[in-house]
Amino acid sequence: MAKSNYSSVPSASLAKALSTVVRASGKDPYHMVHLQAENGKLSVRCFNGLMGILAIIASEDKGSAFDATIDAQAFASLVSSMSGAVTLSPSGKNGMQVQSGSVDVTLKGINKTLPEFEDKDAKKVLTINGQDLLDLLRVGSCAATDISLAYAAVLVNITPGETSSWATDSFRAATCVKAIGGETANILLPFTLVNWLRSISPRATVTVKSSEKRVTFDADDSGNVVKITSPVNDASKYPALSKIFDAMFAARGVKFTLDAGAMSKAARQAKTLGADTIALHTDNGNLYLRAKSQTATYNNTIRKVDGEIAIFLDPQFLSEGMGLFTDSPEVLFLDTKKPLCAKEGDLRILFMPKNPPAEKKVEEAEVVEATPVAVSADQFAQVAV
């Protein structure tokens, strides 16, 4: 018998929407996904108690609008294995019948509701395309990854003339600037939210709304919509990275260019061999990257350089940072105990040095017992200038 009330969507579209949304499903009582079919649109929404994601995709509807609340992970897993059209129809209280080809599954409803996660007091502060937003979020790889730490966030500064992003974990720092202005705002985005935002389409038009409590990103890619919302942290406590960067890149030192891909690969190779420190130093006009571990000695001739360079760095940080550049960034060396500066286009990165090994000459590159220099915001500023 033909159904009188249903919503039909392509399995690929539904699976993509769910893969984005269910990352916001939390533990009980937030392990569910809420679905609503209405006016040729199917919306799916998850929330973990603090942050939420909503996706809206086109559907073919028949009958009146309906909604359901079901287990998020079970539904996502089911749809990911389907092909062709998926037909959804209401079943019981908050439940849903899912059909695709010969498969017919009824998922029990969850008699709980998800809160509305948008802040009615939020105001639009920025409109930006998806690719520019993704470029700004590149700096997130230089933020602390432990979400319990204060620096596990990306600061987005919006002014009428430009929008910039900033990140640091005290061992490195990065910034990206786009000539796209909006309403003045300083928004500190949690690291988890930054990772979620990377699912936004580069083709999307993104509207950013912000209040004192929450920030919402609304990305529209030709009618396919993703909304992501989160509380915002206190941006007033974030270090004044802009002053630090301006002072560093205005200082005098040895300037040279590097092949970003080759440098990232070299640092990654040293790390693979077990080295936790690499030495960048010059000898007879050549710049070398050298490292030593218990099992190997690594030596890589980088290029000719006009000037003396001697600095110890973390190979993983250097590899990740150089991996953000697309071509040949300009590098500035100031001192063995000052950050190494690199810039290309709208992206700039600082790499904090590691302490030189005790009683070892830099040119020998005997990188043993070198320790990372972790600094507070105030110390960072002192080191930079």
C-alpha positions in Angstrom: 0.0 0.0 0.0 1.3 3.4 -1.0 2.5 5.6 1.8 0.5 8.8 2.4 3.2 10.6 4.4 6.9 10.3 3.6 10.1 12.1 2.6 12.4 10.7 0.0 16.1 11.7 -0.3 19.2 10.3 -2.1 21.2 8.1 0.2 24.4 9.9 -0.6 23.0 13.3 0.4 21.5 11.9 3.6 24.7 10.0 4.5 26.8 13.2 3.9 24.5 15.3 6.1 24.6 12.7 8.9 28.3 12.3 8.8 28.6 16.0 9.5 25.8 16.2 12.0 26.3 13.2 14.2 29.7 14.4 15.4 27.7 16.7 17.6 25.7 13.8 19.2 26.8 13.4 22.8 26.3 10.8 25.4 22.9 10.2 27.1 20.7 12.3 27.0 22.1 13.8 23.8 22.8 10.6 21.8 19.8 11.3 19.4 19.3 13.0 16.1 16.2 15.0 15.4 14.7 14.9 11.9 12.0 17.2 10.4 10.5 16.9 6.9 8.7 19.9 5.7 8.2 21.9 2.4 10.7 19.8 0.3 13.4 20.1 2.9 14.8 17.5 5.4 16.6 18.8 8.4 18.8 16.7 10.7 20.1 18.1 14.0 22.3 16.9 16.8 23.4 18.6 20.1 25.9 17.5 22.8 24.8 19.9 25.5 27.1 22.8 24.5 27.5 22.7 20.7 25.2 21.6 17.9 25.1 21.0 14.2 22.1 21.2 11.9 22.0 20.2 8.2 19.3 20.8 5.7 19.0 18.9 2.4 16.4 18.8 -0.4 13.8 16.1 -0.3 10.7 14.9 -2.1 7.8 15.1 0.3 4.2 13.7 0.3 1.6 14.4 2.9 2.0 16.7 5.9 5.1 17.7 7.7 6.5 15.2 10.3 9.5 14.8 12.7 11.2 12.1 14.6 13.9 11.7 17.3 16.0 8.5 17.0 19.4 7.2 17.9 22.0 9.2 16.0 24.7 6.6 15.6 22.3 3.8 14.6 20.7 5.9 12.0 24.0 7.2 10.5 25.4 3.7 10.4 22.3 2.3 8.6 22.2 5.0 6.0 25.9 4.8 5.2 25.4 1.3 3.9 22.5 2.2 1.7 22.4 3.1 -2.0 19.7 4.8 -4.1 16.7 6.6 -2.6 15.9 6.5 1.1 12.3 6.9 2.1 11.5 8.1 5.6 8.1 8.0 7.2 6.9 8.5 10.8 6.4 5.5 13.0 4.8 5.5 16.4 5.7 8.2 18.8 8.9 10.0 17.6 9.9 6.9 15.6 10.8 6.5 12.0 10.5 3.8 9.2 13.5 3.8 6.9 13.2 2.0 3.5 15.7 1.7 0.7 15.4 -1.0 -2.0 14.6 -4.3 -0.2 15.6 -2.9 3.2 12.9 -1.9 5.6 13.9 -0.8 9.1 11.8 0.8 11.9 13.8 2.8 14.4 12.2 3.4 17.8 11.6 7.0 18.8 13.3 8.6 21.8 10.9 10.6 23.9 13.2 13.5 24.6 13.7 16.8 22.9 16.8 18.7 21.8 17.0 22.4 22.9 17.1 25.1 20.3 20.7 26.1 20.2 20.7 29.4 18.4 20.8 32.6 20.4 18.0 35.0 19.5 20.2 37.9 20.5 22.9 36.9 18.0 23.6 39.5 15.3 25.3 39.0 11.9 28.9 40.1 12.0 30.4 38.6 8.9 29.6 37.1 5.5 32.4 35.1 3.9 32.8 32.4 1.3 33.7 28.9 2.5 37.2 28.8 1.0 38.2 32.0 2.7 36.9 30.7 6.0 38.8 27.4 5.6 41.9 29.4 4.9 41.4 31.4 8.1 41.0 28.1 10.0 44.3 26.7 8.8 45.9 28.3 11.8 44.0 25.8 14.0 46.8 23.3 13.6 49.0 25.6 15.7 46.4 25.7 18.6 46.7 23.5 21.6 44.9 20.2 21.0 44.0 19.5 24.7 40.5 21.1 25.0 41.1 21.6 28.7 43.9 24.2 27.9 43.3 27.9 27.5 45.0 28.0 24.1 42.8 25.2 22.6 41.0 27.8 20.5 41.3 30.0 17.5 40.7 33.8 17.9 38.8 35.4 15.0 39.1 39.2 14.9 36.6 41.0 12.6 37.0 44.7 11.7 35.3 46.8 9.0 38.4 46.3 6.8 39.6 42.7 7.4 39.1 39.5 9.2 42.1 37.7 10.9 42.6 34.4 12.7 45.1 33.7 15.4 46.3 30.5 17.2 49.1 29.4 19.5 50.0 26.6 21.9 53.0 28.5 23.4 55.4 26.6 21.2 54.3 28.0 17.9 51.8 30.6 16.7 50.1 31.4 13.4 47.9 34.1 11.8 46.0 34.5 8.6 44.4 37.7 7.3 41.7 38.2 4.7 40.6 41.5 3.3 37.0 40.8 4.1 35.4 43.2 6.6 32.3 43.0 8.8 31.0 44.2 12.1 33.7 44.6 14.7 33.9 41.4 16.8 36.5 39.4 18.7 35.4 35.7 18.8 37.4 32.9 20.5 36.3 29.6 18.9 36.8 26.4 20.8 39.2 23.9 19.1 36.4 21.3 18.7 34.3 23.9 16.8 37.2 24.7 14.5 37.5 21.0 13.6 33.7 20.9 12.9 33.9 23.9 10.7 36.3 22.2 8.4 33.4 20.2 7.0 31.9 23.3 5.4 32.0 23.4 1.6 34.5 25.8 0.0 31.7 26.9 -2.3 29.3 27.8 0.5 28.3 31.3 1.5 28.9 31.5 5.3 27.1 33.9 7.6 28.5 34.4 11.0 26.2 35.5 13.8 27.6 36.3 17.3 26.4 37.4 20.7 28.1 37.5 24.1 27.1 33.9 24.7 27.1 32.0 21.4 28.4 32.1 17.8 26.7 30.4 14.9 28.0 29.7 11.4 25.4 29.3 8.7 26.8 27.8 5.5 24.6 27.7 2.4 25.9 25.7 -0.6 23.2 26.0 -3.3 20.4 25.2 -0.9 22.3 22.6 1.1 22.7 24.2 4.5 24.9 23.4 7.5 24.5 25.4 10.7 27.1 25.0 13.5 26.8 26.7 16.9 28.9 26.9 20.1 29.5 28.9 23.2 32.4 31.3 22.8 35.3 31.6 25.2 36.5 34.9 26.9 38.6 36.5 24.2 39.9 39.2 26.5 42.3 36.7 28.1 43.9 35.6 24.9 47.5 36.9 24.3 48.1 39.9 22.2 49.5 38.0 19.3 49.1 40.8 16.8 51.7 42.9 18.6 54.1 40.0 18.9 53.8 39.2 15.2 54.3 42.8 14.2 57.4 43.2 16.3 58.9 39.9 15.1 58.4 40.4 11.4 59.6 44.0 11.6 62.9 43.0 13.2 66.2 42.7 11.3 67.7 39.3 10.6 68.7 36.8 8.0 66.0 36.4 5.3 65.8 33.5 2.9 63.1 31.4 1.2 62.4 27.7 1.6 60.6 25.1 -0.4 57.7 24.5 2.0 57.0 20.9 0.8 60.7 19.9 0.9 61.2 21.4 4.4 58.1 19.7 5.7 59.2 16.4 4.3 62.7 16.7 5.8 61.4 17.5 9.2 58.9 14.6 9.0 61.7 12.3 8.0 63.8 13.3 11.0 60.8 12.7 13.2 60.2 9.3 11.7 63.7 8.3 12.6 63.0 9.1 16.2 64.5 12.6 16.5 62.6 15.0 18.8 64.8 17.9 17.9 66.2 19.2 14.6 69.0 21.7 14.1 68.9 24.3 11.3 72.3 25.8 10.8 74.7 27.1 8.2 78.2 25.9 7.3 80.2 27.5 4.5 77.1 29.2 3.1 75.0 26.1 3.1 71.9 25.6 5.3 71.6 22.2 6.8 68.8 20.3 8.6 70.4 17.8 10.9 69.1 15.5 13.7 70.3 12.6 15.8 68.4 9.9 17.5 69.4 6.6 19.2 69.1 4.8 15.9 70.1 7.3 13.2 71.9 10.4 12.2 70.0 12.6 9.7 71.6 15.2 7.4 69.9 17.2 4.7 71.5 20.0 2.7 68.6 22.5 2.2 70.0 25.4 0.1 72.6 28.2 -0.1 72.0 31.1 2.4 73.7 34.4 2.8 74.1 34.7 6.5 74.6 32.7 9.7 71.8 30.6 11.1 71.7 28.4 14.2 68.5 27.3 15.8 66.9 24.1 17.3 63.3 23.3 16.5 60.6 20.6 17.1 60.4 18.5 13.9 56.7 17.8 14.2 55.8 21.5 14.7 58.1 22.5 11.8 56.6 19.8 9.5 53.0 20.7 10.3 53.7 24.5 10.0 55.5 24.3 6.7 52.8 22.0 5.4 50.4 24.9 5.7 52.3 26.9 3.0 51.7 26.2 -0.7 55.0 27.3 -2.2 58.1 29.0 -0.9 57.6 31.1 2.2 60.0 33.8 3.2 61.8 32.9 6.4 63.4 35.3 8.9 66.0 34.1 11.4 66.8 36.5 14.3 68.6 34.6 17.0 69.1 31.0 18.4 66.8 31.8 21.2 64.1 33.8 19.3 61.3 32.4 17.2 61.9 31.5 13.6 59.4 33.5 11.4 57.9 32.4 8.1 55.3 34.1 5.9 53.7 33.5 2.5 50.7 35.5 1.2 48.1 36.0 4.0 49.7 33.4 6.3 52.4 34.0 9.0 53.9 31.5 11.5 56.3 31.7 14.4 58.2 28.6 15.6 59.5 28.9 19.1 63.0 27.5 19.5 64.2 24.7 21.7 67.1 25.2 24.1 70.5 24.4 22.6 72.0 21.1 23.9 74.4 21.8 26.8 78.1 22.2 25.9 77.5 21.4 22.3 78.5 23.5 19.3 75.5 24.3 17.1 77.4 23.6 13.9 78.0 20.0 15.1 74.2 19.6 15.4 74.5 17.1 18.2 70.8 17.4 19.1 70.6 15.6 22.4 68.8 16.6 25.6 67.3 19.6 23.9 64.1 20.8 25.6 61.2 22.8 24.3 60.7 26.4 25.4 57.2 26.7 26.6 56.2 30.3 27.4 53.3 32.2 28.8 51.7 35.0 26.9 53.8 37.6 28.7 57.0 35.6 28.2 56.1 35.0 24.6 56.0 38.8 24.1 59.4 39.2 25.9 61.0 36.6 23.7 59.5 38.0 20.6 61.0 41.5 21.1 
